Amino acid sequence: MYATLGDYSAAARQYAHAATARPATTYARIVSLDLVAGAEMQLKRGRIEEACETWNRAIDHMGGVQSVRTRKAVRNMRKDLAPFRARGVRCAAELDERGIDFLGR
């Protein structure tokens, strides 16, 4: 709802809360997708380092998860990071490498 209204800060907080409200071991896919959505909101606010940190946490939760949605989320993450990689933003380049590794499994 907040994202639709353009309140990306509130949306990021809601996604972060949703990610911590579930048991991560039981709901790894859902937690990772909540974190991905939160990172997208952080990026929309121009907070690339914060978004990279959140995306890294999301990928951490994706270990062992076989899901079309998580793979799509990582592909979209790589697209979102492309402009930052091109400008030499280190966290974006490092995260892109993790994305490549994840998609290569």
C-alpha positions in Angstrom: 0.0 0.0 0.0 2.7 2.5 1.0 4.7 1.8 -2.2 1.6 2.5 -4.3 1.2 5.8 -2.5 4.9 6.7 -3.2 5.9 6.4 0.5 8.9 4.2 -0.1 10.3 4.8 3.4 7.2 3.5 5.1 7.0 0.6 2.5 10.6 -0.4 3.3 9.9 -0.4 7.0 6.8 -2.6 6.4 8.7 -5.1 4.4 11.5 -5.2 7.0 8.9 -5.9 9.7 7.3 -8.6 7.6 10.7 -10.3 7.1 11.3 -10.4 10.8 7.8 -11.4 11.8 8.1 -15.0 10.3 10.4 -17.8 11.3 13.2 -17.6 8.7 13.9 -21.3 8.6 10.3 -22.2 7.9 9.5 -19.3 5.6 12.9 -18.7 3.9 11.4 -18.0 0.5 8.8 -15.5 1.8 11.4 -13.8 4.1 13.8 -13.4 1.2 11.1 -12.0 -1.0 10.1 -9.5 1.7 13.7 -8.4 2.0 13.9 -8.1 -1.8 10.8 -5.8 -1.8 12.3 -3.8 1.0 15.6 -3.4 -0.9 13.7 -2.2 -4.0 12.0 0.5 -1.8 15.4 1.5 -0.4 16.8 1.8 -3.9 13.8 4.0 -5.0 14.8 6.3 -2.1 18.4 6.5 -3.5 19.9 4.5 -0.7 22.1 2.1 -2.7 24.3 0.9 0.1 21.3 0.1 2.3 19.6 -1.6 -0.6 22.7 -3.7 -1.3 22.9 -4.8 2.4 19.2 -5.8 2.3 19.6 -7.7 -1.0 22.6 -9.5 0.5 20.5 -10.6 3.5 17.8 -11.7 1.0 20.3 -13.9 -0.9 21.5 -15.3 2.4 17.9 -16.5 3.0 17.6 -18.0 -0.5 20.2 -20.7 0.2 18.5 -24.1 -0.5 15.3 -22.4 -1.9 14.2 -23.6 -5.3 11.8 -21.0 -6.5 10.9 -19.3 -9.8 10.1 -16.1 -7.8 13.4 -15.9 -6.1 15.3 -16.4 -9.3 13.2 -13.7 -10.9 13.9 -11.4 -8.0 17.7 -11.9 -8.4 17.5 -11.3 -12.2 15.5 -8.0 -11.4 18.0 -7.1 -8.8 20.9 -7.4 -11.3 18.9 -5.2 -13.7 18.3 -2.6 -11.0 22.0 -2.6 -10.1 23.3 -2.2 -13.7 23.5 1.6 -13.6 25.4 1.5 -10.3 27.8 -1.1 -11.5 28.5 1.0 -14.6 29.4 3.9 -12.2 31.7 1.7 -10.2 29.7 1.4 -7.1 31.5 -1.4 -5.2 28.6 -2.8 -3.3 26.6 -3.1 -6.5 29.4 -5.0 -8.3 29.9 -7.3 -5.4 26.2 -8.0 -5.1 26.0 -8.6 -8.8 28.6 -11.3 -8.5 26.5 -13.0 -5.8 23.5 -12.8 -8.1 25.5 -14.4 -10.9 26.6 -17.2 -8.6 23.0 -17.7 -7.3 21.6 -17.9 -10.8 24.3 -20.3 -11.9 23.2 -23.0 -9.4 
